[in-house]
């Protein structure tokens, strides 16, 4: 029975110190001189258990028995990395370190990561980072608990206050969090480790927690299986070579193997030209012929066309139908779409799954989902939605952009919303759909009648009688031909026949516009000489309908409505009540 390395991902809000924490873990595991050569932007780091035992005094002190061969840390840069590291049955990561700046607490991106951790049922610990930024903090000891006890009274009080605030915030997300040194039951309590990636405080304690929790709770899940299973992280180009960087999370792989990689159509089968594995505590790869999970690998493939990030792969043994069924289980259900809805695109399969899951929670329907850049077909699909439901004439792009063809297309009637953070996309689509629904409802209401107030421009009388043609300014609302007009006394003046702007007929005049209007049967100098304002005439039913939907009206329109009601009630006190 072989135990593989647990796969650990480091997640959290931008600038809360994910990379610093990971760098500090690497430094703890290697001699100082070796740590400097490790770049921050690498996809994975393999840390053998021997290195951890050598460097982490707490493991020696606690005399922990460890069967795990080490850890494979995943560190793909960028926020979306966390959500797209998926395999069938949940997260690719066996455990996560959720990094939270103790001084800032849970930020929107942190909350989003917590939701994804819950969805994937991924066990995690909290790294309450940046304790060194607490006023007066000094590193007093290599032992974190001792260091906390030795802080000045004021610093200790500030620390406790920040810690309790964070614990309270985590409670609101459904977690009973405690500092790791107070935990009595790891199955019901969430371990919180105060730390500083900068000074290295608490890093030994984080490593100890990862070792202890992996040994106690993950060992059964870490038994190496016989079936080869992996996930493509990304396709990278180096000079003329194209490589697939991937995680082998179960079984073994040989450079002689032919592999099958899932796609939305038929699986892609290809032989491996060159197989490489990540060198422990390094960003470099070395060629290998046989490799065992869990491992970060790089494959130069004979056929890499159409391979998408986040897709699963396995060894092909002339069993295509069986593989197709397995892949279908893995990616088929997750991309189920609706008969109507919005169009969504993401940079990888896992990102797409995360977005679909969170959109479904908001009851937002999806008609089309895909991986890659927003393309011409997506825009045409969104334009088709304009005919049936304008609230769905939208494309969401999670961590992806538009291709060149789309940039040149006419897109004024559809909405493209792009972001690297899911919660922002969800916020933006909800806001867009709410606004669009209000616009549609407003159009329906405004089709009932016109609300408007006109100021007569006495200096512009173009024709005195039958029809009277004169200038007006639309002070509020809109003006359309056919609008019945009343004066301030409630007397009906006439039904507007024509609106002209600079000698041309127009179908509508907006607020602020100065136009000429034509009123049949009116003699201006006799009937309007002493009138300064005109209002649209409403029936009591029309007034009631507008009143019921006044949240769809502008403030000016509400004021005109009130003024019309005042005018009408001079003659009939119960009008519109």
C-alpha positions in Angstrom: 0.0 0.0 0.0 1.6 3.2 -1.2 0.7 6.6 0.2 1.0 9.6 -2.2 1.7 13.2 -1.3 -1.3 15.3 -0.3 -1.9 18.1 -2.8 -2.2 21.4 -1.0 -3.4 24.7 -2.6 -2.9 28.1 -1.2 -5.9 30.4 -1.6 -7.1 33.8 -0.4 -7.8 37.5 -1.3 -5.3 39.3 -3.5 -2.5 40.9 -1.5 -3.1 39.0 1.7 0.2 37.2 1.3 -0.4 33.8 -0.4 2.9 33.8 -2.3 4.9 35.1 0.8 3.4 32.2 2.9 4.3 29.7 0.2 7.8 31.1 -0.2 8.2 30.9 3.6 7.1 27.2 3.6 9.6 26.5 0.9 12.4 28.3 2.8 11.6 26.4 5.9 12.0 23.2 4.0 15.3 24.0 2.3 18.7 25.5 3.3 18.5 29.3 3.0 20.9 29.4 0.1 18.7 27.2 -2.0 15.5 29.1 -1.4 16.5 32.1 -3.4 16.5 30.2 -6.7 12.8 29.4 -6.5 10.6 31.8 -8.6 7.3 33.0 -7.3 5.4 32.2 -10.5 5.6 28.4 -10.7 2.7 26.0 -11.0 3.7 23.6 -8.3 6.4 22.9 -5.6 7.2 19.4 -4.4 8.5 19.3 -0.8 9.8 15.9 0.3 9.1 14.9 3.9 12.8 14.5 4.7 13.3 18.2 4.1 10.4 19.1 6.3 11.6 16.9 9.1 15.1 18.4 9.0 13.9 22.0 9.1 10.7 21.9 11.2 11.7 21.6 14.9 8.1 21.2 16.0 7.8 17.9 14.2 10.9 16.7 16.0 9.6 18.0 19.3 6.2 16.5 18.9 7.7 13.2 17.7 5.1 13.0 14.9 4.9 9.7 13.0 4.6 10.5 9.3 3.7 8.1 6.5 3.2 10.8 3.9 6.1 11.2 1.4 5.8 15.0 1.5 3.6 17.6 0.0 2.8 18.9 -3.5 1.9 22.6 -3.3 -0.1 24.1 -6.1 0.7 27.7 -6.8 -0.7 28.7 -10.2 -0.7 32.5 -10.2 -4.0 34.3 -10.4 -7.3 34.2 -8.6 -9.0 31.7 -11.0 -6.3 29.1 -10.3 -8.0 28.0 -7.1 -11.4 27.4 -8.6 -10.2 25.5 -11.7 -8.2 22.9 -9.9 -10.9 20.3 -10.1 -11.3 16.5 -10.5 -14.3 14.3 -10.4 -15.8 14.3 -6.9 -14.5 17.7 -5.8 -11.4 19.7 -5.5 -8.0 18.5 -6.9 -6.5 19.7 -3.7 -6.6 17.4 -0.7 -6.3 20.4 1.6 -6.1 24.2 1.4 -4.4 26.9 3.3 -6.7 29.9 3.3 -4.6 33.0 3.8 -6.3 36.0 5.5 -4.7 39.3 6.5 -5.5 39.4 10.2 -5.6 43.2 10.0 -8.1 43.3 7.1 -10.2 40.2 7.8 -12.5 38.5 5.3 -12.7 40.4 2.0 -15.1 39.6 -0.8 -12.6 37.4 -2.6 -12.0 35.5 0.7 -15.7 34.9 1.0 -15.8 33.6 -2.5 -12.9 31.2 -1.8 -14.7 30.0 1.4 -17.8 29.3 -0.8 -15.7 27.2 -3.2 -14.1 25.3 -0.3 -17.5 24.5 1.0 -18.8 23.4 -2.4 -15.8 21.2 -3.0 -15.8 19.9 0.6 -12.1 20.7 0.8 -10.6 20.6 4.4 -8.6 23.7 5.1 -6.7 25.7 7.8 -6.6 29.5 8.2 -3.2 31.3 8.0 -4.0 34.6 9.8 -1.1 36.4 8.1 0.7 39.7 8.7 0.8 39.6 12.5 4.1 41.6 12.1 1.9 44.6 10.9 0.2 44.7 14.3 1.4 47.9 16.1 4.3 47.1 18.5 4.6 43.5 17.4 8.1 42.0 17.9 9.2 38.4 17.1 10.0 37.2 20.6 10.5 33.5 20.1 10.7 30.7 17.4 7.7 29.2 19.2 4.6 31.1 18.1 2.6 30.6 21.3 5.5 31.9 23.4 6.0 34.8 21.0 2.3 35.8 21.5 2.6 35.6 25.3 5.8 37.8 25.3 4.2 40.7 23.4 3.6 44.0 25.3 0.1 44.3 27.0 -1.2 46.7 24.3 0.1 44.7 21.4 -1.4 41.5 22.9 -4.8 43.3 23.4 -4.8 44.5 19.7 -3.8 41.0 18.5 -6.6 39.4 20.6 -9.1 41.9 19.3 -8.2 41.2 15.6 -8.2 37.5 16.3 -11.7 37.6 17.8 -13.0 39.7 15.0 -11.7 37.2 12.5 -13.2 34.3 14.5 -16.5 36.1 14.6 -16.5 36.7 10.8 -15.7 33.0 10.2 -18.6 32.0 12.5 -20.9 34.0 10.2 -19.7 31.7 7.3 -20.6 28.6 9.4 -17.2 27.8 10.9 -16.2 27.3 14.5 -12.7 28.7 14.3 -10.1 28.6 17.1 -6.4 29.3 17.4 -4.7 25.9 16.7 -3.4 25.8 20.3 -6.9 25.9 21.7 -8.5 23.2 19.5 -9.8 20.1 21.2 -11.6 18.5 18.2 -10.2 18.9 14.7 -13.4 17.4 13.1 -15.7 20.2 14.3 -13.3 23.1 14.9 -11.3 25.1 12.2 -7.6 25.6 13.0 -6.4 29.2 12.8 -2.7 29.8 12.8 -1.5 33.4 13.3 1.6 33.9 11.2 3.9 36.2 9.2 5.1 35.1 5.8 7.6 37.9 6.1 9.3 37.0 9.4 8.5 33.3 9.3 6.5 33.3 12.5 3.9 30.6 12.6 5.2 28.9 9.5 6.5 25.9 11.4 3.1 25.7 13.1 1.4 25.7 9.6 3.6 22.8 8.5 3.0 20.9 11.7 -0.8 21.3 11.2 -0.6 20.1 7.6 1.4 17.1 8.6 -0.8 16.2 11.6 -4.1 16.7 9.7 -2.9 14.8 6.6 -1.6 11.9 8.8 -4.8 11.7 10.9 -7.6 12.4 8.4 -6.3 12.0 4.8 -4.3 8.8 4.8 -7.2 6.7 3.5 -7.7 9.1 0.6 -4.0 9.1 -0.2 -3.6 5.4 -1.0 -2.3 5.3 -4.5 -4.7 3.9 -7.0 -4.0 1.7 -10.1 -5.7 4.0 -12.5 -3.8 6.9 -14.0 -5.6 10.2 -13.4 -4.5 13.7 -14.0 -5.7 17.2 -14.8 -4.2 19.6 -17.4 -3.4 22.9 -15.8 -2.3 24.9 -18.8 -0.7 24.8 -22.2 2.7 26.7 -22.3 4.9 27.6 -25.2 8.7 27.8 -24.8 10.5 28.9 -28.0 9.1 26.4 -30.6 8.0 23.8 -28.1 4.5 23.5 -26.7 4.1 21.8 -23.3 1.1 20.7 -21.3 1.7 21.4 -17.6 -0.4 19.0 -15.5 -1.0 17.4 -12.1 -0.8 13.6 -11.9 -3.0 13.0 -8.9 -3.4 9.3 -8.9 -1.7 6.2 -10.4 1.4 6.2 -12.5 2.5 7.4 -15.9 5.2 6.2 -18.4 6.7 8.1 -21.2 5.7 5.1 -23.4 2.0 5.5 -22.6 -0.6 6.9 -25.0 -2.9 9.3 -23.1 -6.5 10.4 -23.7 -7.5 14.0 -22.7 -11.1 15.0 -22.4 -12.7 17.7 -24.6 -16.2 18.8 -25.2 -16.3 16.6 -28.3 -14.3 13.3 -28.8 -11.4 12.7 -26.4 -8.0 13.8 -27.8 -5.6 10.8 -27.9 -1.8 11.4 -28.2 1.5 9.8 -27.5 4.0 11.6 -25.2 7.1 12.8 -26.9 8.9 13.9 -23.7 7.8 13.4 -20.1 9.2 15.5 -17.3 8.6 15.9 -13.5 9.1 18.8 -11.3 12.4 18.7 -9.3 11.8 18.9 -5.5 12.0 22.5 -4.1 12.7 23.9 -7.6 10.9 25.5 -10.5 12.8 23.3 -13.0 11.8 20.0 -14.6 13.8 16.9 -15.3 13.1 14.2 -17.9 11.8 10.9 -16.6 10.4 7.7 -18.0 8.2 6.6 -15.2 6.4 8.8 -12.7 4.1 8.2 -9.7 1.4 10.4 -8.3 1.1 12.9 -6.8 3.4 15.0 -9.0 3.7 18.1 -11.1 4.5 17.1 -14.6 5.2 18.6 -18.0 4.5 16.7 -21.2 5.5 17.5 -24.8 2.7 15.8 -26.7 2.6 14.7 -30.4 -0.9 16.0 -30.7 -1.7 19.0 -28.5 -4.4 20.7 -30.7 -7.6 21.5 -29.0 -6.4 20.7 -25.4 -8.2 22.9 -22.9 -7.0 23.8 -19.4 -8.8 22.0 -16.6 -9.5 18.9 -18.6 -8.9 15.4 -17.1 -6.6 12.8 -18.7 -5.9 9.1 -18.3 -3.9 6.4 -20.1 -5.4 5.1 -23.3 -5.4 1.3 -23.7 -7.7 0.9 -26.8 -10.6 1.5 -24.5 -12.0 4.7 -26.0 -15.7 4.0 -25.3 -15.0 3.3 -21.6 -12.9 6.5 -21.4 -15.6 8.5 -23.1 -18.2 7.3 -20.5 -15.8 8.2 -17.7 -15.1 11.7 -19.1 -18.8 12.2 -19.8 -19.4 11.6 -16.1 -16.6 14.0 -15.2 -17.5 16.9 -17.4 -20.9 16.2 -19.0 -23.3 17.0 -16.2 -21.5 20.0 -15.0 -22.0 21.8 -18.3 -25.8 21.1 -18.5 -27.4 24.2 -20.0 -31.0 25.5 -20.1 -33.4 26.2 -23.0 -32.9 29.9 -22.5 -30.4 32.1 -20.5 -27.1 33.9 -20.7 -23.8 33.0 -22.5 -20.8 32.3 -20.3 -17.1 31.7 -21.1 -14.2 31.0 -18.8 -10.4 30.2 -19.1 -10.7 26.6 -17.9 -13.2 23.8 -17.1 -12.9 24.3 -13.4 -13.5 28.0 -13.6 -16.5 27.3 -15.8 -17.9 24.8 -13.3 -17.4 27.3 -10.4 -19.2 30.0 -12.3 -22.1 27.7 -13.3 -22.5 26.6 -9.7 -22.6 30.1 -8.3 -24.9 31.3 -11.1 -27.3 28.4 -10.4 -27.4 29.5 -6.8 -28.7 32.9 -8.0 -31.2 31.1 -10.3 -29.6 32.6 -13.4 -30.2 30.4 -16.4 -27.4 29.5 -18.9 -28.1 28.8 -22.6 -24.4 28.3 -23.6 -21.2 27.7 -21.7 -17.7 27.3 -23.1 -13.9 27.6 -22.5 -11.7 30.1 -24.2 -12.1 33.7 -25.5 -15.5 35.3 -26.3 -16.0 34.7 -30.0 -18.3 35.7 -32.9 -20.7 32.8 -32.3 -21.1 33.9 -28.6 -22.0 37.5 -29.8 -24.5 36.1 -32.4 -26.1 33.9 -29.6 -26.4 37.0 -27.4 -27.9 39.0 -30.2 -30.5 36.2 -30.8 -31.5 36.5 -27.2 -32.5 40.2 -27.8 -35.6 38.9 -29.6 -36.9 36.7 -26.8 -35.5 38.2 -23.5 -33.3 41.3 -23.4 -32.2 40.4 -19.8 -30.3 37.4 -21.4 -28.6 39.4 -24.1 -25.4 39.2 -22.1 -22.1 37.4 -22.2 -20.1 36.7 -19.0 -16.3 36.3 -19.3 -14.6 34.8 -16.3 -10.8 35.3 -16.5 -11.0 35.5 -20.3 -11.2 38.2 -23.0 -12.6 38.7 -26.5 -10.9 37.5 -29.7 -9.9 40.0 -32.4 -13.0 39.4 -34.6 -15.3 40.2 -31.7 -13.5 43.5 -31.0 -14.5 44.7 -34.4 -18.2 43.6 -34.2 -21.2 45.8 -33.5 -22.1 44.9 -29.9 -24.0 48.0 -28.7 -27.3 46.2 -27.9 -25.7 43.3 -26.0 -23.8 43.4 -22.7 -20.3 41.8 -22.3 -19.2 41.6 -18.6 -15.7 40.4 -17.9 -13.9 40.0 -14.6 -11.2 37.8 -12.9 -13.3 37.5 -9.7 -16.5 35.5 -9.7 -18.3 37.5 -7.1 -17.9 40.7 -9.1 -19.3 38.9 -12.2 -22.3 37.6 -10.2 -22.9 41.1 -8.8 -22.6 42.7 -12.2 -25.0 40.3 -13.9 -27.6 40.6 -11.2 -27.4 44.4 -11.4 -27.6 44.4 -15.2 -30.6 42.0 -15.2 -32.4 44.1 -12.6 -31.8 47.3 -14.6 -32.9 45.7 -17.8 -36.1 44.3 -16.2 -36.9 47.8 -14.8 -36.3 49.2 -18.3 -38.7 46.7 -19.9 -41.3 47.3 -17.2 -40.9 51.1 -17.6 -41.4 50.7 -21.4 -44.7 48.9 -20.7 -45.9 51.5 -18.2 -44.9 54.4 -20.5 -46.9 52.8 -23.3 -50.0 53.5 -21.2 -49.7 57.3 -21.4 -47.2 60.1 -21.5 -46.1 62.0 -18.4 -44.8 65.4 -19.2 -44.6 69.1 -18.3 -44.1 71.7 -21.0 -43.0 75.3 -20.6 -44.4 77.5 -23.4 -41.8 79.6 -25.1 -43.9 82.7 -25.9 -41.1 84.3 -28.0 -41.6 81.5 -30.6 -45.1 81.6 -32.0 -44.9 80.4 -35.6 -48.6 80.1 -36.5 -51.4 81.7 -34.4 -54.4 79.6 -35.1 -55.8 76.3 -36.3 -53.3 74.8 -35.9 -51.4 76.9 -33.4 -47.7 76.2 -33.9 -45.4 77.4 -31.2 -42.2 76.6 -29.2 -42.1 74.6 -26.0 -39.4 73.2 -23.7 -39.9 69.7 -22.3 -39.2 70.4 -18.6 -39.8 66.8 -17.5 -40.9 63.5 -18.9 -41.4 62.9 -22.6 -43.6 64.3 -25.3 -45.2 62.3 -28.1 -47.8 63.1 -30.9 -51.3 62.2 -29.7 -50.6 63.5 -26.1 -53.7 65.3 -24.7 -52.6 68.5 -22.9 -54.2 70.4 -20.0 -53.3 73.8 -18.4 -52.7 74.5 -14.7 -56.4 74.9 -14.1 -57.2 71.4 -15.4 -58.8 72.6 -18.6 -58.2 70.3 -21.6 -56.4 72.4 -24.3 -56.0 70.0 -27.3 -54.5 66.8 -28.6 -51.0 67.3 -29.9 -50.7 66.7 -33.6 -47.1 67.2 -34.7 -43.7 67.7 -33.0 -41.0 69.5 -35.0 -37.3 69.9 -34.4 -35.5 72.4 -36.7 -38.3 72.0 -39.3 -38.3 68.2 -39.2 -41.1 66.0 -37.8 -40.0 63.8 -34.8 -41.8 61.0 -33.0 -40.6 62.0 -29.5 -39.1 64.9 -27.5 -37.0 64.2 -24.5 -36.6 66.2 -21.2 -34.6 69.4 -21.9 -35.4 69.5 -25.6 -36.9 72.7 -27.1 -39.3 71.9 -30.0 -42.2 73.3 -32.0 -45.6 71.7 -31.5 -48.8 71.9 -33.5 -52.2 72.0 -31.7 -55.3 71.9 -34.0 -58.4 74.0 -33.2 -56.4 76.4 -31.0 -55.9 80.2 -31.3 -52.7 81.0 -29.5 -53.2 84.7 -28.6 -56.7 84.0 -27.3 -56.3 80.7 -25.4 -52.6 80.4 -24.5 -51.4 84.0 -24.2 -51.5 84.0 -20.4 -50.5 80.3 -20.0 -46.9 79.3 -19.2 -47.2 75.6 -18.5 -49.0 72.6 -20.0 -49.3 69.1 -18.6 -50.2 65.7 -20.1 -53.8 64.7 -19.3 -54.1 61.4 -17.5 -57.2 59.3 -16.6 -57.7 58.2 -13.0 -56.8 54.6 -14.0 -53.6 55.7 -15.8 -52.6 57.7 -12.7 -53.2 54.7 -10.5 -51.0 52.5 -12.7 -48.2 55.0 -12.6 -48.6 55.4 -8.8 -48.3 51.6 -8.3 -45.0 51.6 -10.3 -43.5 54.8 -9.1 -40.1 53.1 -8.4 -39.8 52.9 -12.2 -40.3 56.6 -12.6 -37.7 59.4 -12.3 -38.0 61.9 -9.5 -39.1 64.6 -12.0 -41.8 62.3 -13.3 -43.1 61.6 -9.8 -43.3 65.3 -9.1 -45.3 65.9 -12.4 -47.6 63.0 -11.4 -48.2 64.7 -8.0 -48.8 68.1 -9.8 -51.4 66.5 -12.2 -53.2 64.9 -9.2 -53.3 68.4 -7.5 -54.8 69.9 -10.7 -57.4 67.2 -11.2 -58.4 67.2 -7.5 -59.4 70.9 -7.7 -62.5 69.7 -9.5 -62.8 66.2 -8.1 -61.2 65.7 -4.6 -61.4 61.9 -4.9 -59.7 61.7 -8.4 -57.1 59.0 -8.5 -57.5 58.1 -4.8 
